Amino acid sequence: DFFMSRYKEAYKQETLAFVQALRRDEPAPCSGRDGLVALIMAIGAGISAEEGRWVRFEEVLQREGIGGMRVSEEGGETAGGGAGWISTMLGSVTPSANPRKEDDLREIFLLFDTDDDDLLTEKEVGEATKLLCKDGACPIYTAEEVHSMVRGVDSDRDGRITFDEFLALWRRAGNIEGAAEEANPFAKLLAPLLK
């Protein structure tokens, strides 16, 4: 009765929103990804309460074997690891994020920031772009292209970029609507002449 006594109204509203989405033939307000993230959080909270310690989500993923990660008898990972689990996990529960929407880009950035330092490494940027572009919404970039793109926005040249730098990288690549005009300051001057 723990959940029903606390979250009855939330469950009711969630069910009504789901039914309304079905009736209007709209996407459900909560995706499979949302459900999976909530499940991972709940499992982590349970472990934390039981053992009286902080629990990282990566530990839950390893314990449960989500995304191909599993802890062996010796305590080491048997598969997956790093940011690779994200692609596996998200690819199986949700369509790709919209690579032209800043909110989706921020979500992807945060998902690949596995060490919570608000920075992505070049490898993480490569993994993020593969997930963003997997359905042909944008080009799949080679490792050399990703390297060049990261170097082009990495202000302190440490091989890691902030979200603002990631956004700038994505704009320069032409993957955000209006990016061509933003990348070329003369486009605004010439726009009235081209109409």
C-alpha positions as CSV (number, residue, x, y, z in Angstrom):
1,D,0.0,0.0,0.0
2,F,3.1,2.2,0.1
3,F,2.7,3.5,-3.4
4,M,-1.1,3.7,-3.6
5,S,-1.2,5.7,-0.4
6,R,1.3,8.2,-1.7
7,Y,0.8,8.3,-5.5
8,K,-2.8,7.4,-6.1
9,E,-3.6,10.8,-7.7
10,A,-0.4,10.7,-9.8
11,Y,-1.4,7.2,-11.1
12,K,-4.9,8.4,-11.9
13,Q,-3.6,11.4,-13.8
14,E,-1.0,9.3,-15.7
15,T,-3.8,6.8,-16.7
16,L,-6.1,9.6,-17.9
17,A,-3.3,11.2,-19.9
18,F,-2.5,7.8,-21.5
19,V,-6.1,7.2,-22.5
20,Q,-6.4,10.7,-23.8
21,A,-3.3,10.2,-26.0
22,L,-4.9,6.9,-27.3
23,R,-8.2,8.6,-28.1
24,R,-6.4,11.5,-29.9
25,D,-4.0,9.2,-31.7
26,E,-1.1,11.1,-30.1
27,P,2.2,9.8,-28.6
28,A,1.9,8.8,-25.0
29,P,3.2,11.5,-22.6
30,C,5.6,9.0,-21.1
31,S,7.9,7.0,-23.3
32,G,9.5,3.6,-22.8
33,R,12.7,5.4,-22.1
34,D,10.9,7.4,-19.3
35,G,9.7,4.1,-17.8
36,L,13.1,2.5,-18.0
37,V,14.8,5.4,-16.3
38,A,12.1,5.4,-13.5
39,L,12.7,1.7,-13.0
40,I,16.5,2.1,-12.8
41,M,16.0,4.9,-10.3
42,A,13.5,2.8,-8.2
43,I,15.9,-0.2,-8.1
44,G,18.8,2.1,-7.1
45,A,16.6,3.7,-4.4
46,G,15.8,0.2,-3.1
47,I,19.4,-0.8,-3.0
48,S,20.4,2.4,-1.3
49,A,17.7,2.0,1.4
50,E,18.6,-1.6,2.0
51,E,22.4,-1.0,2.2
52,G,22.4,2.5,3.6
53,R,24.7,4.0,0.9
54,W,24.8,6.0,-2.4
55,V,24.1,3.9,-5.5
56,R,25.2,5.0,-9.0
57,F,22.8,4.1,-11.9
58,E,25.7,2.3,-13.6
59,E,25.7,-0.2,-10.7
60,V,22.0,-0.9,-11.2
61,L,22.5,-1.4,-14.9
62,Q,25.3,-3.8,-14.2
63,R,23.4,-5.8,-11.5
64,E,20.3,-6.1,-13.7
65,G,22.2,-6.7,-16.9
66,I,20.5,-3.8,-18.7
67,G,22.2,-2.7,-21.9
68,G,24.3,-5.8,-22.1
69,M,26.2,-5.0,-18.9
70,R,26.5,-7.8,-16.4
71,V,28.9,-8.2,-13.4
72,S,30.8,-11.5,-13.5
73,E,31.5,-13.7,-10.5
74,E,34.9,-12.0,-10.2
75,G,33.2,-8.5,-10.1
76,G,34.3,-7.3,-13.5
77,E,32.0,-6.3,-16.4
78,T,31.4,-9.1,-18.9
79,A,30.0,-6.9,-21.7
80,G,29.0,-3.3,-22.4
81,G,30.6,-0.5,-20.4
82,G,31.3,3.2,-20.8
83,A,28.7,5.1,-22.7
84,G,27.9,2.1,-25.0
85,W,25.2,0.9,-22.7
86,I,23.2,4.0,-23.4
87,S,22.9,3.4,-27.1
88,T,21.9,-0.2,-26.5
89,M,19.4,0.7,-23.9
90,L,17.8,3.6,-25.6
91,G,17.9,2.1,-29.1
92,S,15.7,-0.8,-27.8
93,V,13.0,1.3,-26.0
94,T,12.5,4.5,-28.0
95,P,12.9,6.1,-31.4
96,S,15.8,8.4,-31.8
97,A,15.7,11.8,-30.3
98,N,15.1,14.7,-32.7
99,P,18.5,16.0,-33.6
100,R,17.1,19.4,-34.4
101,K,15.6,20.1,-31.0
102,E,17.7,21.6,-28.2
103,D,15.8,19.8,-25.4
104,D,16.5,16.4,-27.0
105,L,20.1,17.4,-27.6
106,R,20.4,18.3,-23.9
107,E,18.9,15.0,-22.8
108,I,21.3,13.1,-25.0
109,F,24.2,15.1,-23.7
110,L,23.3,14.4,-20.1
111,L,22.8,10.7,-20.8
112,F,26.3,10.4,-22.3
113,D,27.8,12.4,-19.5
114,T,28.3,9.2,-17.5
115,D,30.7,10.7,-15.0
116,D,28.5,13.8,-14.3
117,D,31.2,16.3,-15.0
118,D,29.1,18.3,-17.5
119,L,31.5,17.5,-20.2
120,L,31.6,15.0,-23.1
121,T,34.8,13.3,-24.4
122,E,35.4,12.9,-28.1
123,K,34.3,9.3,-27.8
124,E,31.1,10.2,-26.0
125,V,30.3,12.8,-28.7
126,G,30.8,10.1,-31.3
127,E,28.4,7.8,-29.5
128,A,25.9,10.6,-29.0
129,T,25.9,11.5,-32.7
130,K,25.4,7.9,-33.7
131,L,22.3,7.7,-31.5
132,L,21.0,11.0,-32.8
133,C,21.5,10.1,-36.4
134,K,20.8,6.4,-36.4
135,D,17.5,6.8,-38.3
136,G,19.0,8.9,-41.1
137,A,17.9,12.2,-39.5
138,C,21.5,13.5,-40.0
139,P,24.7,12.1,-41.4
140,I,26.6,9.4,-39.4
141,Y,30.0,11.0,-38.7
142,T,33.4,9.2,-38.9
143,A,35.8,9.2,-36.0
144,E,37.9,11.7,-37.9
145,E,35.0,14.0,-38.5
146,V,34.0,13.9,-34.9
147,H,37.6,14.7,-33.9
148,S,37.6,17.7,-36.2
149,M,34.2,18.8,-35.0
150,V,35.2,18.6,-31.3
151,R,38.5,20.5,-31.9
152,G,36.5,23.2,-33.7
153,V,34.5,24.1,-30.6
154,D,36.7,22.9,-27.7
155,S,37.8,26.2,-26.2
156,D,40.3,24.9,-23.7
157,R,41.6,22.2,-26.0
158,D,41.3,19.4,-23.4
159,G,39.4,17.1,-25.7
160,R,36.1,17.5,-23.7
161,I,33.3,19.8,-24.5
162,T,30.5,21.5,-22.5
163,F,26.8,21.4,-23.6
164,D,27.1,24.9,-25.1
165,E,30.1,23.7,-27.1
166,F,28.2,20.6,-28.1
167,L,25.3,22.8,-29.3
168,A,27.8,25.0,-31.3
169,L,29.3,21.8,-32.8
170,W,25.8,20.6,-33.8
171,R,24.9,24.0,-35.3
172,R,28.1,24.2,-37.3
173,A,27.4,20.8,-38.7
174,G,24.0,22.2,-40.0
175,N,21.9,19.9,-37.8
176,I,19.7,22.5,-36.2
177,E,17.1,24.3,-38.2
178,G,18.4,27.8,-39.1
179,A,21.9,26.7,-38.5
180,A,23.1,27.6,-41.9
181,E,22.1,31.2,-41.4
182,E,23.6,31.3,-37.9
183,A,26.9,29.9,-39.2
184,N,27.2,32.5,-41.9
185,P,26.7,36.1,-40.7
186,F,26.4,37.3,-44.3
187,A,23.3,35.2,-44.9
188,K,21.1,37.6,-42.9
189,L,22.4,40.5,-44.9
190,L,21.7,38.8,-48.2
191,A,18.3,37.2,-47.2
192,P,16.2,40.2,-48.3
193,L,18.0,40.3,-51.7
194,L,17.3,36.6,-52.3
195,K,13.6,36.8,-51.8
